[in-house]
Amino acid sequence: MIRIIHQRAKCIGCNACVEAADYRWRVSHKDGKCTLVGGKERNGGFYTVVVDDHEWDENELAANNCPVKIIKLHRI
């Protein structure tokens, strides 16, 4: 299993995560920031979701392509 952590408040809405894993990331029409699909807010502005291992490659690409480095992945 993988935990994806997204610090949404610092998102600049560049869309790099959506391009890497469009099933897990969306751009909000309200504020233009990217949203972690299925993510729940934890610890004031950090959103997390636990997913299966098969999502690792695309979400690792999303994290690596994020210019503000606000996406983290951890194997659990």
Biopython code that builds the backbone (N, CA, C, O; Angstrom):
import numpy as np
from Bio.PDB.StructureBuilder import StructureBuilder

atoms = [
    (1, "MET", "N", (0.843, -1.182, 0.000)),
    (1, "MET", "CA", (0.000, 0.000, 0.000)),
    (1, "MET", "C", (0.886, 1.242, 0.000)),
    (1, "MET", "O", (2.038, 1.214, 0.431)),
    (2, "ILE", "N", (0.312, 2.318, -0.493)),
    (2, "ILE", "CA", (1.031, 3.590, -0.617)),
    (2, "ILE", "C", (0.193, 4.685, 0.031)),
    (2, "ILE", "O", (-1.026, 4.721, -0.138)),
    (3, "ARG", "N", (0.841, 5.569, 0.765)),
    (3, "ARG", "CA", (0.181, 6.769, 1.270)),
    (3, "ARG", "C", (0.679, 7.944, 0.434)),
    (3, "ARG", "O", (1.883, 8.180, 0.327)),
    (4, "ILE", "N", (-0.261, 8.675, -0.153)),
    (4, "ILE", "CA", (0.054, 9.890, -0.894)),
    (4, "ILE", "C", (-0.325, 11.066, -0.014)),
    (4, "ILE", "O", (-1.424, 11.110, 0.539)),
    (5, "ILE", "N", (0.587, 12.015, 0.114)),
    (5, "ILE", "CA", (0.367, 13.201, 0.938)),
    (5, "ILE", "C", (0.522, 14.429, 0.046)),
    (5, "ILE", "O", (1.493, 14.556, -0.699)),
    (6, "HIS", "N", (-0.456, 15.330, 0.138)),
    (6, "HIS", "CA", (-0.469, 16.536, -0.707)),
    (6, "HIS", "C", (-0.685, 17.755, 0.175)),
    (6, "HIS", "O", (-1.652, 17.813, 0.935)),
    (7, "GLN", "N", (0.210, 18.722, 0.076)),
    (7, "GLN", "CA", (0.085, 19.968, 0.831)),
    (7, "GLN", "C", (-0.618, 20.981, -0.070)),
    (7, "GLN", "O", (0.030, 21.815, -0.702)),
    (8, "ARG", "N", (-1.929, 20.903, -0.123)),
    (8, "ARG", "CA", (-2.733, 21.621, -1.098)),
    (8, "ARG", "C", (-2.599, 23.142, -1.017)),
    (8, "ARG", "O", (-2.649, 23.812, -2.048)),
    (9, "ALA", "N", (-2.431, 23.694, 0.169)),
    (9, "ALA", "CA", (-2.359, 25.152, 0.333)),
    (9, "ALA", "C", (-1.225, 25.775, -0.473)),
    (9, "ALA", "O", (-1.319, 26.933, -0.878)),
    (10, "LYS", "N", (-0.159, 25.021, -0.708)),
    (10, "LYS", "CA", (0.988, 25.547, -1.450)),
    (10, "LYS", "C", (0.931, 25.239, -2.948)),
    (10, "LYS", "O", (1.860, 25.577, -3.682)),
    (11, "CYS", "N", (-0.153, 24.599, -3.410)),
    (11, "CYS", "CA", (-0.293, 24.229, -4.818)),
    (11, "CYS", "C", (-0.403, 25.485, -5.681)),
    (11, "CYS", "O", (-1.091, 26.440, -5.323)),
    (12, "ILE", "N", (0.288, 25.467, -6.824)),
    (12, "ILE", "CA", (0.218, 26.589, -7.763)),
    (12, "ILE", "C", (-0.644, 26.256, -8.983)),
    (12, "ILE", "O", (-0.777, 27.080, -9.888)),
    (13, "GLY", "N", (-1.222, 25.068, -9.015)),
    (13, "GLY", "CA", (-2.136, 24.682, -10.089)),
    (13, "GLY", "C", (-1.484, 24.503, -11.445)),
    (13, "GLY", "O", (-2.083, 24.836, -12.468)),
    (14, "CYS", "N", (-0.272, 23.986, -11.471)),
    (14, "CYS", "CA", (0.457, 23.839, -12.733)),
    (14, "CYS", "C", (-0.042, 22.674, -13.584)),
    (14, "CYS", "O", (0.234, 22.629, -14.783)),
    (15, "ASN", "N", (-0.777, 21.726, -12.982)),
    (15, "ASN", "CA", (-1.383, 20.604, -13.694)),
    (15, "ASN", "C", (-0.433, 19.432, -13.941)),
    (15, "ASN", "O", (-0.831, 18.463, -14.587)),
    (16, "ALA", "N", (0.793, 19.485, -13.458)),
    (16, "ALA", "CA", (1.764, 18.402, -13.704)),
    (16, "ALA", "C", (1.292, 17.078, -13.102)),
    (16, "ALA", "O", (1.491, 16.024, -13.707)),
    (17, "CYS", "N", (0.678, 17.116, -11.939)),
    (17, "CYS", "CA", (0.193, 15.885, -11.309)),
    (17, "CYS", "C", (-0.972, 15.291, -12.096)),
    (17, "CYS", "O", (-1.071, 14.071, -12.230)),
    (18, "VAL", "N", (-1.837, 16.131, -12.607)),
    (18, "VAL", "CA", (-2.979, 15.662, -13.386)),
    (18, "VAL", "C", (-2.498, 14.980, -14.663)),
    (18, "VAL", "O", (-3.040, 13.950, -15.064)),
    (19, "GLU", "N", (-1.487, 15.552, -15.296)),
    (19, "GLU", "CA", (-0.941, 14.963, -16.520)),
    (19, "GLU", "C", (-0.299, 13.602, -16.245)),
    (19, "GLU", "O", (-0.323, 12.722, -17.106)),
    (20, "ALA", "N", (0.269, 13.426, -15.066)),
    (20, "ALA", "CA", (0.934, 12.165, -14.728)),
    (20, "ALA", "C", (-0.054, 11.083, -14.289)),
    (20, "ALA", "O", (0.139, 9.909, -14.608)),
    (21, "ALA", "N", (-1.102, 11.459, -13.567)),
    (21, "ALA", "CA", (-2.049, 10.475, -13.011)),
    (21, "ALA", "C", (-3.442, 11.097, -12.938)),
    (21, "ALA", "O", (-3.906, 11.477, -11.863)),
    (22, "ASP", "N", (-4.094, 11.197, -14.075)),
    (22, "ASP", "CA", (-5.381, 11.907, -14.128)),
    (22, "ASP", "C", (-6.511, 11.207, -13.379)),
    (22, "ASP", "O", (-7.553, 11.819, -13.142)),
    (23, "TYR", "N", (-6.338, 9.962, -13.006)),
    (23, "TYR", "CA", (-7.346, 9.249, -12.210)),
    (23, "TYR", "C", (-7.226, 9.604, -10.733)),
    (23, "TYR", "O", (-8.164, 9.367, -9.973)),
    (24, "ARG", "N", (-6.095, 10.167, -10.306)),
    (24, "ARG", "CA", (-5.852, 10.458, -8.896)),
    (24, "ARG", "C", (-5.828, 11.962, -8.604)),
    (24, "ARG", "O", (-5.923, 12.362, -7.444)),
    (25, "TRP", "N", (-5.703, 12.803, -9.644)),
    (25, "TRP", "CA", (-5.574, 14.252, -9.466)),
    (25, "TRP", "C", (-6.565, 14.987, -10.354)),
    (25, "TRP", "O", (-6.832, 14.559, -11.477)),
    (26, "ARG", "N", (-7.111, 16.089, -9.857)),
    (26, "ARG", "CA", (-8.034, 16.948, -10.600)),
    (26, "ARG", "C", (-7.705, 18.402, -10.284)),
    (26, "ARG", "O", (-7.181, 18.718, -9.216)),
    (27, "VAL", "N", (-8.021, 19.282, -11.234)),
    (27, "VAL", "CA", (-7.890, 20.716, -10.987)),
    (27, "VAL", "C", (-9.248, 21.234, -10.524)),
    (27, "VAL", "O", (-10.264, 20.989, -11.174)),
    (28, "SER", "N", (-9.264, 21.939, -9.419)),
    (28, "SER", "CA", (-10.500, 22.491, -8.866)),
    (28, "SER", "C", (-10.961, 23.679, -9.704)),
    (28, "SER", "O", (-10.168, 24.555, -10.047)),
    (29, "HIS", "N", (-12.241, 23.699, -10.025)),
    (29, "HIS", "CA", (-12.809, 24.836, -10.749)),
    (29, "HIS", "C", (-13.012, 26.030, -9.822)),
    (29, "HIS", "O", (-13.175, 27.158, -10.288)),
    (30, "LYS", "N", (-13.003, 25.789, -8.515)),
    (30, "LYS", "CA", (-13.214, 26.861, -7.543)),
    (30, "LYS", "C", (-11.985, 27.755, -7.386)),
    (30, "LYS", "O", (-12.098, 28.980, -7.389)),
    (31, "ASP", "N", (-10.806, 27.132, -7.247)),
    (31, "ASP", "CA", (-9.614, 27.944, -6.965)),
    (31, "ASP", "C", (-8.421, 27.644, -7.879)),
    (31, "ASP", "O", (-7.364, 28.258, -7.729)),
    (32, "GLY", "N", (-8.573, 26.720, -8.815)),
    (32, "GLY", "CA", (-7.500, 26.431, -9.767)),
    (32, "GLY", "C", (-6.375, 25.570, -9.222)),
    (32, "GLY", "O", (-5.405, 25.301, -9.932)),
    (33, "LYS", "N", (-6.486, 25.130, -7.970)),
    (33, "LYS", "CA", (-5.457, 24.271, -7.381)),
    (33, "LYS", "C", (-5.790, 22.813, -7.655)),
    (33, "LYS", "O", (-6.944, 22.460, -7.899)),
    (34, "CYS", "N", (-4.776, 21.982, -7.611)),
    (34, "CYS", "CA", (-4.982, 20.553, -7.835)),
    (34, "CYS", "C", (-5.478, 19.891, -6.556)),
    (34, "CYS", "O", (-5.124, 20.286, -5.445)),
    (35, "THR", "N", (-6.301, 18.883, -6.750)),
    (35, "THR", "CA", (-6.937, 18.169, -5.648)),
    (35, "THR", "C", (-6.592, 16.688, -5.745)),
    (35, "THR", "O", (-6.654, 16.101, -6.826)),
    (36, "LEU", "N", (-6.235, 16.097, -4.634)),
    (36, "LEU", "CA", (-5.957, 14.673, -4.539)),
    (36, "LEU", "C", (-7.280, 13.926, -4.448)),
    (36, "LEU", "O", (-7.977, 14.019, -3.437)),
    (37, "VAL", "N", (-7.632, 13.186, -5.496)),
    (37, "VAL", "CA", (-8.901, 12.464, -5.537)),
    (37, "VAL", "C", (-8.920, 11.403, -4.435)),
    (37, "VAL", "O", (-8.031, 10.554, -4.359)),
    (38, "GLY", "N", (-9.931, 11.465, -3.597)),
    (38, "GLY", "CA", (-10.063, 10.534, -2.479)),
    (38, "GLY", "C", (-9.334, 10.984, -1.231)),
    (38, "GLY", "O", (-9.413, 10.323, -0.196)),
    (39, "GLY", "N", (-8.623, 12.099, -1.312)),
    (39, "GLY", "CA", (-7.846, 12.578, -0.180)),
    (39, "GLY", "C", (-8.707, 13.148, 0.929)),
    (39, "GLY", "O", (-9.728, 13.787, 0.673)),
    (40, "LYS", "N", (-8.295, 12.916, 2.146)),
    (40, "LYS", "CA", (-8.952, 13.460, 3.336)),
    (40, "LYS", "C", (-7.990, 14.414, 4.014)),
    (40, "LYS", "O", (-6.795, 14.133, 4.108)),
    (41, "GLU", "N", (-8.509, 15.551, 4.491)),
    (41, "GLU", "CA", (-7.642, 16.539, 5.140)),
    (41, "GLU", "C", (-7.181, 16.030, 6.500)),
    (41, "GLU", "O", (-7.974, 15.561, 7.316)),
    (42, "ARG", "N", (-5.888, 16.137, 6.712)),
    (42, "ARG", "CA", (-5.252, 15.757, 7.970)),
    (42, "ARG", "C", (-4.239, 16.845, 8.330)),
    (42, "ARG", "O", (-3.597, 17.410, 7.445)),
    (43, "ASN", "N", (-4.100, 17.130, 9.576)),
    (43, "ASN", "CA", (-3.037, 18.026, 10.053)),
    (43, "ASN", "C", (-3.001, 19.369, 9.341)),
    (43, "ASN", "O", (-1.936, 19.787, 8.887)),
    (44, "GLY", "N", (-4.100, 20.038, 9.232)),
    (44, "GLY", "CA", (-4.148, 21.405, 8.736)),
    (44, "GLY", "C", (-3.558, 21.643, 7.366)),
    (44, "GLY", "O", (-2.455, 22.177, 7.251)),
    (45, "GLY", "N", (-4.263, 21.259, 6.337)),
    (45, "GLY", "CA", (-3.837, 21.559, 4.977)),
    (45, "GLY", "C", (-3.138, 20.432, 4.253)),
    (45, "GLY", "O", (-2.850, 20.554, 3.062)),
    (46, "PHE", "N", (-2.858, 19.345, 4.934)),
    (46, "PHE", "CA", (-2.271, 18.178, 4.297)),
    (46, "PHE", "C", (-3.387, 17.183, 4.002)),
    (46, "PHE", "O", (-4.177, 16.845, 4.884)),
    (47, "TYR", "N", (-3.447, 16.720, 2.768)),
    (47, "TYR", "CA", (-4.446, 15.745, 2.354)),
    (47, "TYR", "C", (-3.750, 14.415, 2.104)),
    (47, "TYR", "O", (-2.673, 14.372, 1.510)),
    (48, "THR", "N", (-4.370, 13.330, 2.562)),
    (48, "THR", "CA", (-3.762, 12.016, 2.400)),
    (48, "THR", "C", (-4.784, 11.014, 1.872)),
    (48, "THR", "O", (-5.990, 11.143, 2.087)),
    (49, "VAL", "N", (-4.260, 10.019, 1.178)),
    (49, "VAL", "CA", (-5.063, 8.892, 0.722)),
    (49, "VAL", "C", (-4.149, 7.672, 0.686)),
    (49, "VAL", "O", (-2.961, 7.790, 0.386)),
    (50, "VAL", "N", (-4.700, 6.508, 0.991)),
    (50, "VAL", "CA", (-3.968, 5.250, 0.903)),
    (50, "VAL", "C", (-4.482, 4.506, -0.321)),
    (50, "VAL", "O", (-5.688, 4.320, -0.484)),
    (51, "VAL", "N", (-3.551, 4.079, -1.187)),
    (51, "VAL", "CA", (-3.906, 3.432, -2.450)),
    (51, "VAL", "C", (-3.081, 2.160, -2.630)),
    (51, "VAL", "O", (-2.137, 1.900, -1.884)),
    (52, "ASP", "N", (-3.457, 1.383, -3.628)),
    (52, "ASP", "CA", (-2.738, 0.149, -3.939)),
    (52, "ASP", "C", (-1.383, 0.442, -4.587)),
    (52, "ASP", "O", (-1.160, 1.523, -5.132)),
    (53, "ASP", "N", (-0.493, -0.535, -4.516)),
    (53, "ASP", "CA", (0.865, -0.396, -5.041)),
    (53, "ASP", "C", (0.923, -0.097, -6.538)),
    (53, "ASP", "O", (1.881, 0.520, -7.003)),
    (54, "HIS", "N", (-0.080, -0.522, -7.296)),
    (54, "HIS", "CA", (-0.032, -0.315, -8.744)),
    (54, "HIS", "C", (-0.095, 1.166, -9.138)),
    (54, "HIS", "O", (0.137, 1.497, -10.301)),
    (55, "GLU", "N", (-0.406, 2.063, -8.191)),
    (55, "GLU", "CA", (-0.443, 3.499, -8.483)),
    (55, "GLU", "C", (0.904, 4.190, -8.259)),
    (55, "GLU", "O", (1.024, 5.395, -8.484)),
    (56, "TRP", "N", (1.900, 3.450, -7.826)),
    (56, "TRP", "CA", (3.180, 4.064, -7.470)),
    (56, "TRP", "C", (3.821, 4.837, -8.623)),
    (56, "TRP", "O", (4.149, 6.012, -8.458)),
    (57, "ASP", "N", (4.004, 4.215, -9.770)),
    (57, "ASP", "CA", (4.781, 4.832, -10.858)),
    (57, "ASP", "C", (4.205, 6.174, -11.309)),
    (57, "ASP", "O", (4.941, 7.154, -11.422)),
    (58, "GLU", "N", (2.900, 6.227, -11.566)),
    (58, "GLU", "CA", (2.295, 7.459, -12.043)),
    (58, "GLU", "C", (2.338, 8.554, -10.979)),
    (58, "GLU", "O", (2.579, 9.719, -11.294)),
    (59, "ASN", "N", (2.106, 8.182, -9.732)),
    (59, "ASN", "CA", (2.121, 9.184, -8.673)),
    (59, "ASN", "C", (3.531, 9.606, -8.286)),
    (59, "ASN", "O", (3.738, 10.726, -7.818)),
    (60, "GLU", "N", (4.493, 8.727, -8.476)),
    (60, "GLU", "CA", (5.893, 9.131, -8.290)),
    (60, "GLU", "C", (6.261, 10.163, -9.355)),
    (60, "GLU", "O", (6.956, 11.136, -9.062)),
    (61, "LEU", "N", (5.802, 9.957, -10.579)),
    (61, "LEU", "CA", (6.016, 10.925, -11.641)),
    (61, "LEU", "C", (5.346, 12.259, -11.301)),
    (61, "LEU", "O", (5.924, 13.323, -11.520)),
    (62, "ALA", "N", (4.133, 12.193, -10.769)),
    (62, "ALA", "CA", (3.438, 13.414, -10.348)),
    (62, "ALA", "C", (4.253, 14.164, -9.292)),
    (62, "ALA", "O", (4.412, 15.382, -9.372)),
    (63, "ALA", "N", (4.766, 13.433, -8.308)),
    (63, "ALA", "CA", (5.566, 14.058, -7.247)),
    (63, "ALA", "C", (6.859, 14.649, -7.797)),
    (63, "ALA", "O", (7.248, 15.756, -7.424)),
    (64, "ASN", "N", (7.521, 13.916, -8.680)),
    (64, "ASN", "CA", (8.779, 14.405, -9.244)),
    (64, "ASN", "C", (8.583, 15.602, -10.156)),
    (64, "ASN", "O", (9.460, 16.463, -10.243)),
    (65, "ASN", "N", (7.438, 15.672, -10.843)),
    (65, "ASN", "CA", (7.178, 16.775, -11.769)),
    (65, "ASN", "C", (6.612, 18.016, -11.086)),
    (65, "ASN", "O", (6.557, 19.085, -11.693)),
    (66, "CYS", "N", (6.197, 17.884, -9.843)),
    (66, "CYS", "CA", (5.622, 19.023, -9.119)),
    (66, "CYS", "C", (6.706, 20.072, -8.867)),
    (66, "CYS", "O", (7.683, 19.793, -8.172)),
    (67, "PRO", "N", (6.542, 21.286, -9.429)),
    (67, "PRO", "CA", (7.597, 22.292, -9.276)),
    (67, "PRO", "C", (7.752, 22.824, -7.854)),
    (67, "PRO", "O", (8.811, 23.347, -7.506)),
    (68, "VAL", "N", (6.715, 22.700, -7.027)),
    (68, "VAL", "CA", (6.819, 23.186, -5.653)),
    (68, "VAL", "C", (7.011, 22.052, -4.641)),
    (68, "VAL", "O", (7.044, 22.293, -3.434)),
    (69, "LYS", "N", (7.138, 20.807, -5.138)),
    (69, "LYS", "CA", (7.480, 19.628, -4.321)),
    (69, "LYS", "C", (6.572, 19.459, -3.107)),
    (69, "LYS", "O", (7.047, 19.329, -1.979)),
    (70, "ILE", "N", (5.264, 19.461, -3.350)),
    (70, "ILE", "CA", (4.299, 19.340, -2.260)),
    (70, "ILE", "C", (3.562, 18.007, -2.269)),
    (70, "ILE", "O", (2.562, 17.848, -1.568)),
    (71, "ILE", "N", (4.051, 17.038, -3.064)),
    (71, "ILE", "CA", (3.472, 15.705, -3.118)),
    (71, "ILE", "C", (4.520, 14.721, -2.608)),
    (71, "ILE", "O", (5.653, 14.709, -3.089)),
    (72, "LYS", "N", (4.143, 13.901, -1.639)),
    (72, "LYS", "CA", (5.048, 12.890, -1.084)),
    (72, "LYS", "C", (4.369, 11.540, -1.142)),
    (72, "LYS", "O", (3.153, 11.438, -0.980)),
    (73, "LEU", "N", (5.165, 10.493, -1.377)),
    (73, "LEU", "CA", (4.671, 9.121, -1.389)),
    (73, "LEU", "C", (5.461, 8.308, -0.376)),
    (73, "LEU", "O", (6.675, 8.463, -0.241)),
    (74, "HIS", "N", (4.750, 7.439, 0.335)),
    (74, "HIS", "CA", (5.386, 6.544, 1.296)),
    (74, "HIS", "C", (4.769, 5.165, 1.172)),
    (74, "HIS", "O", (3.546, 5.036, 1.115)),
    (75, "ARG", "N", (5.594, 4.140, 1.130)),
    (75, "ARG", "CA", (5.086, 2.766, 1.160)),
    (75, "ARG", "C", (4.746, 2.437, 2.607)),
    (75, "ARG", "O", (5.506, 2.736, 3.528)),
    (76, "ILE", "N", (3.592, 1.818, 2.782)),
    (76, "ILE", "CA", (3.176, 1.454, 4.143)),
    (76, "ILE", "C", (2.870, -0.035, 4.225)),
    (76, "ILE", "O", (2.504, -0.532, 5.291)),
]
sb = StructureBuilder()
sb.init_structure("model")
sb.init_model(0)
sb.init_chain("A")
sb.init_seg("    ")
for serial, (resi, resn, name, xyz) in enumerate(atoms, 1):
    if name == "N":
        sb.init_residue(resn, " ", resi, " ")
    sb.init_atom(name, np.array(xyz, "f"), 0.0, 1.0, " ", f" {name:<3s}", serial, name[0])
structure = sb.get_structure()
